């Protein structure tokens, strides 16, 4: 009697079936991507809405500026911009002057002195634009500059020449500032926006003269801004700038450290010879 045993047929090993389950971090990644796109869209919408809301020609903006001016400026400058014993008239200064003075924090004035110093800004851009629109609505004057004249993409070499001729005697050739008479001073032109530099040239704040297009053309002003931005973004190629204050600081450095080193070397050589 033959005992036969069935031969086991080998099973074919197939590919493992997909379970259909996602990676645990997949949900987190999807939420993060959704939040990123939502935040970007909200930021773009907010920016466009804020820009559209500041219409300097609208009566709503001018009315808002009038309220801000009455509450913060009219005590000294007068409700009709006529000025007083405490402050000059603002008739004819234009929106550019308001944007410069308020946008750099010089106004409202913190304390009486030889000149208004730059300090932290107290108003938002929208509020500053509203006050500028109100002042401009009562009397025409220089407008706030926009476009390529303040982009800093002009001719830096020509700007350097114009700056040396018209500005360096007060602001220093490197824009480091300098002292004037009666406690006044020319401020350093570092970390100042192209818009505010242009506004200063066309409005002449403090002791600064007005540079209209007859003195320095709009393209020349653009070149000056380009030069100032160039020296601001490029370190001194000669080493220590010493504040960029010129030969006085350099001479003092040589006098103290240079001559001091020579005296110390002389003493050391004399001591060694003895």
C-alpha positions in Angstrom: 0.0 0.0 0.0 1.6 3.3 -1.1 1.3 6.1 1.3 1.3 9.3 -0.7 1.6 12.7 0.9 0.3 15.7 -0.8 3.0 18.1 -1.9 2.6 21.6 -0.5 2.3 24.1 -3.3 4.4 27.1 -2.6 2.4 30.3 -2.2 3.2 33.2 -4.4 4.5 36.1 -2.3 2.8 39.3 -3.7 3.4 42.9 -2.9 2.1 44.1 0.5 -1.2 45.7 0.2 -1.4 49.3 0.9 -3.3 50.0 4.1 -4.5 53.4 2.9 -3.2 55.1 6.1 -1.4 58.5 5.8 1.8 59.4 7.7 1.0 61.0 11.1 2.8 64.2 10.1 0.7 64.6 6.9 -2.2 66.3 8.6 0.2 68.7 10.4 1.8 69.6 7.1 -1.5 70.2 5.4 -2.6 72.5 8.3 0.7 74.4 8.1 0.4 74.9 4.4 -3.2 76.0 4.8 -2.2 78.5 7.5 0.7 79.8 5.4 -1.5 80.5 2.4 -4.3 82.0 4.5 -1.8 84.3 6.3 -0.2 85.4 3.1 -3.6 86.2 1.5 -4.7 88.1 4.6 -1.5 90.2 4.7 -1.8 91.1 1.0 -5.5 92.0 1.5 -4.7 94.1 4.5 -1.9 95.9 2.7 -4.0 96.7 -0.3 -6.9 97.8 1.9 -4.7 100.1 4.0 -3.1 101.6 0.9 -6.5 102.1 -0.7 -7.9 103.7 2.5 -5.3 106.5 2.4 -6.7 108.7 -0.3 -5.1 112.1 0.4 -7.5 113.8 -2.0 -10.6 112.6 -0.3 -12.7 114.8 2.0 -12.7 112.0 4.7 -8.9 112.0 4.9 -8.7 115.8 5.0 -11.4 115.9 7.8 -9.5 113.3 9.8 -6.3 115.3 9.3 -8.1 118.4 10.5 -9.1 116.7 13.7 -5.6 115.4 14.4 -4.1 118.8 13.6 -6.6 120.6 15.9 -5.8 118.2 18.8 -2.0 118.1 18.4 -0.7 121.1 16.4 -3.2 124.0 16.4 -2.1 125.2 19.9 1.1 126.5 18.4 0.5 126.7 14.7 -3.0 128.0 14.8 -6.3 126.5 13.5 -5.8 128.3 10.2 -2.0 127.6 10.0 -1.4 131.3 10.7 1.3 130.5 13.3 2.0 132.2 16.6 4.8 133.5 18.8 5.6 129.9 19.6 5.6 128.4 16.1 5.8 129.6 12.5 3.0 129.7 10.0 2.4 126.6 7.9 0.9 128.4 5.0 2.6 127.2 1.8 4.8 124.5 3.4 2.9 121.8 1.6 2.4 118.1 2.5 6.1 117.3 2.1 7.0 119.5 5.1 4.4 117.9 7.3 5.4 114.4 6.2 9.1 115.2 7.1 8.5 116.9 10.4 5.9 114.5 11.7 7.3 111.4 10.0 10.7 111.8 11.6 9.3 112.5 15.0 10.5 116.1 15.1 6.9 117.3 15.5 5.0 117.6 17.8 7.9 119.5 19.5 8.9 117.9 22.8 10.7 120.9 24.2 11.8 124.3 23.1 15.4 124.5 22.0 17.7 125.7 19.2 16.1 123.1 16.9 13.8 120.2 16.8 15.5 116.9 17.4 14.6 113.6 15.7 12.8 111.3 18.1 10.4 108.3 18.0 7.4 108.9 15.7 4.1 109.5 17.5 1.7 109.0 14.7 1.0 106.2 12.2 1.6 106.6 8.5 -2.1 107.0 7.9 -2.4 109.8 10.5 0.7 111.6 9.1 -0.7 111.4 5.6 -4.1 112.8 6.8 -2.5 115.8 8.5 -0.3 116.4 5.5 -3.4 116.3 3.3 -5.2 118.8 5.5 -2.3 121.3 5.5 -2.0 120.9 1.7 -5.7 121.5 1.3 -5.5 124.9 2.9 -2.5 126.2 1.1 -0.5 124.7 -1.9 3.1 123.7 -1.4 5.6 120.9 -2.1 4.0 117.5 -2.4 5.3 114.3 -0.9 7.8 112.8 -3.4 7.1 109.4 -4.9 8.5 107.2 -7.7 12.0 106.9 -9.0 13.3 110.2 -7.5 13.6 108.5 -4.1 14.5 105.0 -5.2 18.3 105.4 -4.7 19.0 104.0 -8.2 20.6 107.1 -9.7 24.3 108.1 -10.4 26.2 107.8 -7.2 29.3 109.5 -8.6 27.3 112.6 -9.7 25.5 112.5 -6.4 28.8 112.6 -4.5 29.9 115.6 -6.4 26.6 117.4 -5.8 26.7 116.5 -2.1 30.2 117.9 -1.7 29.3 121.1 -3.4 25.9 121.8 -1.7 25.8 119.8 1.6 29.2 118.7 2.9 30.1 122.0 4.5 27.3 121.3 7.1 26.6 117.6 7.0 30.2 116.4 6.5 31.3 114.7 3.2 30.3 111.3 4.7 26.9 112.5 6.0 28.1 112.3 9.6 26.7 115.6 10.6 28.3 118.6 12.2 27.9 121.6 14.6 26.5 124.9 13.5 26.1 128.2 15.3 23.9 129.0 18.4 23.6 125.4 19.5 22.2 124.2 16.2 23.6 121.3 14.2 23.3 119.5 10.9 22.1 116.0 11.7 23.8 112.8 10.5 22.2 111.4 7.4 22.3 107.7 8.4 19.3 105.4 8.2 17.1 108.1 6.7 14.6 107.2 4.0 15.0 108.5 0.5 11.6 110.1 0.9 12.6 112.1 3.9 16.0 113.2 2.4 14.2 114.5 -0.7 11.6 116.3 1.5 14.4 118.0 3.5 15.9 119.3 0.3 12.7 120.8 -1.1 11.4 122.2 2.2 14.5 123.4 4.0 13.9 122.4 7.7 15.7 124.1 10.6 18.8 125.9 9.3 18.9 124.0 6.0 18.3 126.0 2.8 15.7 125.1 0.2 17.1 123.3 -2.9 14.4 123.7 -5.5 14.8 122.4 -9.0 16.6 125.5 -10.1 19.4 124.8 -7.6 19.5 121.0 -7.8 17.3 119.2 -10.4 15.0 116.3 -9.4 17.5 113.9 -11.1 20.3 115.6 -9.1 18.4 115.0 -5.8 17.9 111.4 -6.8 21.7 111.1 -7.4 22.4 112.6 -3.9 20.1 110.1 -2.3 21.9 107.3 -4.3 25.3 108.5 -3.0 24.1 108.7 0.6 22.6 105.2 0.4 25.9 103.9 -1.2 28.1 105.1 1.7 25.5 103.9 4.2 25.6 100.4 2.8 29.3 100.2 2.2 31.9 100.1 5.0 34.9 102.4 5.0 37.5 100.9 2.6 40.3 102.6 4.6 39.7 100.7 7.8 38.5 102.5 11.0 36.1 105.3 10.0 36.5 107.0 13.4 33.0 108.4 13.1 33.8 109.8 9.6 34.4 113.1 11.3 37.4 114.0 9.1 40.9 115.2 10.0 40.1 116.3 13.5 39.2 112.8 14.7 42.1 111.3 12.7 44.6 113.8 14.0 43.5 113.2 17.6 43.8 109.4 17.1 47.4 109.8 15.8 48.3 112.3 18.6 47.1 110.0 21.4 47.9 106.5 20.0 50.6 107.2 17.5 52.7 109.5 19.6 51.8 107.5 22.7 53.2 104.4 21.0 56.4 106.2 20.0 56.9 107.4 23.6 56.4 104.0 25.0 58.8 102.5 22.4 61.4 105.1 23.4 61.1 104.4 27.1 61.4 100.6 26.4 64.5 101.0 24.3 66.1 103.3 26.9 65.3 100.8 29.7 66.8 97.9 27.7 70.0 99.9 27.0 70.5 100.6 30.7 
